[in-house]
Amino acid sequence: MKRIAIGCDHRGFALKQVIVSLLKNSGHSHQDFGCHSTDPVDYPDIAQKVGEAVASGNSDQGILICNTGIGMSIAANKIKGVRAALCCDVFAAQRARQHNDANILCLRGENIDTESALEIVKTFLDTDFEGGRHVQRVNKIRALERDYLEQ
């Protein structure tokens, strides 16, 4: 089973609670980086904590949730070694893993039904990177990190 870093802002709190239950029931371990209520927080702080946990190898994958998922995705992708993907359906989650070796799933916390969100999470966690021709492309992403994030 996998070690999952999970975090949300106040707009993703309710969905995070449901996903944590899924993780427990699926046998995955998790570390919850907050937030822990519906009190307003700044999503970049949470994205940084989850991103660092994944990039360091302390967690195998991560899940981030905010209102639209966009802010978390932007913030997490600033961390070297993170490939965060905003996925709004199962197909996107599958391709994010298969073709991009995404290591953090970003979700919208609102305007998504719980059942759909859980299917996206399951797909993301259960899908492996295909490798092959996609390795070259992921390596080009890593090269962009070297060229731009290390300046």
Beta strands, then each sheet from edge to edge (+ up, - down):
strand 1: 3-8
strand 2: 29-32
strand 3: 61-66
strand 4: 84-86
strand 5: 104-108
sheet 1: 2+ 1+ 3+ 5+ 4+
end
